[in-house]
Amino acid sequence: MASRLQQWGDRLLGRIVKSTIRLLRRTDPDRASNLCGTIARRVGPWLPTHRIGQANLRAAFPDQDPAWIEATLRDAWENLGRVAGEYVHMARIWDFDPEHPNAGRIVTDDVAMFEKLRDDGRPALVFAAHLGNWELPAIAAAAHGLPSAVVYRMPNNKAVAKEIVRIRAPLMGRLIRTRAQAAMEMAGALQAGEHLGMLVDQHFSRGVDVTFFGRRCKANPSIARLVRSIECPVVGVRVVRLPHGRFRILASGPYELPRDAAGAVDVVATTQMITDIVEGWIREHPGQWLWFHRRWR
């Protein structure tokens, strides 16, 4: 009986997602973003997940008062809703013109770095976080000629997963699903000269211990392990949401990585370094990070 209810629920969710995507496609990117952002801002604080966000923010910013915590969480809900609304319009949102880097929805001052990554004939590892619209960096690589691959987590619902892959596949280069053989696929991408991107700011049960906002947690060491065996540049890319439906792409690196006495990349120290960089990004724009994930366990 429970299995049948689960199947029924999965089918219902899949239909809801498909219908929502069709509805959002009939609007323009700004209306979709505004609508979903407004709904999430109002509804999110009533959801059980809001309590996870409250606990996370209180621990990360112990000196802030309850009003700041709630205001920041409402901003985070709105950002999450906007990401959902913008998802079906990614191709329209990405309007970056290298000749006029600050004229469209997408702005950046880091064209030189992206061109260097494209033209240096080497693979690269790119880490990002759930900030702003975190889907955009993957589109950036594919849209501007960088051979690329993106690591992503497949949703449990098959119908939802199918819709997400259908949207992502034409825009984001090669997709590598998180599963048992993902490590081999990631190494293969680097060996093929691709630029491999991944989000590194969530709990990773098989990870290494790091400190994040002063608290111990598990972090994904894949970047460090890969560069330890396949030497290549490591860069960070983040997206900051701007007013009026615009986004700033910020790139940093390539980084000098910590090494052990033998000269090999130190996996734990490198993972901690990347975690510290991500923490700094979040401190700059706390209302644009995904606080509703159980990062500390």
N, C-alpha and C positions, 0 to 999 in steps of 0.2 A: 504493500500500500504506500509506504513512504517513498519507494522508488518511483512509483507511478506519479505521485504528487510532485516529486522533484522534476521528472520529465515534463509534466504539464507546466510547472513553473518556468522551466527553461524555455519551452516553446513560447509561452506567453511573453517572457522577457524579450526573446528574439523578435517577436512580432512588434512589440512596443518600440524596440530600437530601430527596426526597419522603417516603421511608420514615422518615427521622429526624424530620422535621417531624410526621408522623402519630404517631410514638412519643412525642415530647415533648408533644404536645397531650393525651395521656392522663394526664399528670402535672400537678401544680400548679406555679405559677411558682417556688416555693422549691426543690422537688425538682429541677426541670429546671435551674435555675441551679446548685445544688450539684453535681449530677451532671456537667454539662458543665465546670464550673469545676475540679472534682477531676481529671477526665480531662486537661484541657488543662494543668494544673499539672504533672502527672506525665509526660505525653507530649511537651509542647512543647519542653523542653530537649534532647530527642533529635533534633529536626528541624533540617535545614540552616538554616532561617530564624533559629534561635536565635543563630547566629554573627553575623547582621546586628545583632540586638539587643545582643549583647555589644560589638561595635565601636561602635555608636551610644552606648551608656551610658558606655563608657570615655572616649569623646571628649567627651561632654556633662558628665560628672562625673569629671574626671581625678584628683581628690583622694580618691576613694572606693576602698576595697580590693576585691579579687575577691569576697570573701564578700558584700559589700553589693550588688555588681553582680548576682550570681547570685540572691540573695534578691529583689531588685527585679524581675528578669526573671521569676521564678516567679510573683510577684504579678501581673505584666503578662499572663502566660499565663493565669492563673486568671481575671483580669478579662475577657480576650477570650473564654474559654470560657463564662463567665457571660452575657456579651452574647448569644452564640449560643443558649444555653439559654433565655434570657428572650425571645428574638425572637418566638416564636409566642404568647407570653402578654402582649404589650404592652397590649392592651386591658384585661386584668385587673390589670396592674401599675399602670396610670395610674388612681389613685383620689383624685387631689387634690381637696380640698373648700376653696374660698376662705374659707368661714366658719370652718373649722377647719384652718388651713394647716400645722399641725405634728402632725396626728393620724394620718395614714395612712402608706402606703409612701413617698409623695412629700411632701417638706417644703420650704418656702421662706419666706424673709422678704421676698421681693421682689414681693409681690402688687401693691403700688402701681405699680410700674414696668410690669408686664404690663397692668394696667388702663389706664394712661395710653397705652400703645401701642395698645390696642384702641379707645380712645375718642377719640383725637386727630384722627381723620379723615385721617391721612397714612399713606403706605406706610413701610416701614422695612426696613433691611438688618440681618440677624442673623448673626453669625459664631460658629462653634462649633469644637470640636476632638474628636479621638478619645479622650475621657476618660470614665471611668465607663461608664455606658450612654449612648452618644452618640446613640441613636435617640430618646431621650425628649424633647428640646426640640422636635422637629418635631411630636410628638403634643401637646405642651402648647399650641401655637398653635391647632391645629385644634380641640382639645377645649374651648377657652374662647373661641371666637367670633372669633378673629383671622383675617381672610381671609389665607390663607397659601399659599406655594409653597415647595417644597424641591428643591434641586439634588442629584442623586444620580448615582453612576456605575453603569451597567448592567454586571453580571457578564458575562463572555464566554460562559459556558455558558447557552444559551437556556432550558433547562428550569429551571435555578437562578434565572435572571432572572425568569421567569414566576412562580415561587413567591414571590420576594421582593416583586415588584410587587403580587401578590395580597394579601399581608399588609399592605403599606404603604398601598395606595391608600385603604382606608376610614378610615385613621387620621391621615393626614398632609397633607391638603389636596392641592393640585395638585403633581404630580411633574414636574420638568424634568430630562430626561436630559442628561448631559454629551455633547455632540456639536457639530457645526459651527454649527448654528443656535441653540445654547443661549444665547448672548449676547443675541440678539434676543428670545428667550422670557423671559429674566430681566428685560430692560428693559420688556417688555410687562407682566410681573407687577407691577412697580413703578408703571407708568403706570395700571394698573387698581386701584391702591390696596392691593395685597397686601403682606404681610410676607414677605420673601424670606430663607430661611435656607440657609446652606452651611457645610460643613466646610472649613477653610482651612489645615490643618496638614500636608499632604502635598506631596511634590514635584510641581511644575508646570513641565513642560519649556519652555512658552512664557511663563514668568513673569518677574518682575523679580528682580534680585539683592538679597538681604537677608542679615543676619547672624542666625543662630539658634544659641543655645548657643555663641557665639563662632566659628562656622564659617559660611562663605558657602554659600548654597544658593538655589534658585529657589522663589519663593512666588507663589501665585495673586493677581493684582492686581484681580480682578473687582470686589470690594467698592469699592475706591478708584475704579475707572473708572466704575462705575455711579453712585456718589454724586457724582462730578464732573459728570455730565450730568443727573442727576435728584436734586436736593437732598432728603435725607430723613434721619431719625435713623439712626445706626449704633450697635448695641448688641452686647455679647458675652454669650453664655449658655453655661454649662458645667454638667455633672452630676458630682457627687462621690458615689461609692458609699459607703454607710454600712453598719454591721453589720446583720444580721438582715433582709436583703432590702429595705432602705430606701435612698432617694436624696435628696440635697439639690440643688435647682435654684438656681443662683446667677446673677444677672444684673448686668451693669455697663454704665454709659453712661447716656444717649447721650454719645458722645465728641466733644470738640472736635478736629477733624481738621487736620493741617498743611496750609497753603495756600501757593501761590506768590505772587510779587510782584503778579500780577494778581487775586489773590483766589480763584483756582480751587483745588480740592483737589489737593494734590501726591500723585500716584499712588505714587511710590516711597516717600516719607516716610510716607504713610498705611499702605502695606503693611508697612513696617518697624515702625510703631507697633503694628499688629495682631499681628505676629509676636512682638514683645516681650511683649505681653499674654498670648499663648498660652504663651510660654516660662515666664512667671511662674506660670501655672496648673499647668504640668507640674512645676515645681520644688516646688510644694506637695504634689503627690501623684504622684510619679514611677512608682509601681507601678500606676497606673491609666491610663497612656498606652500607645499602640500603638507600641512600640519596634521592631517587626519590619519596618517599612517603610524602604526605602532613601531616607531623607529628604535625605541629602547625597550628591551625585553629581559 
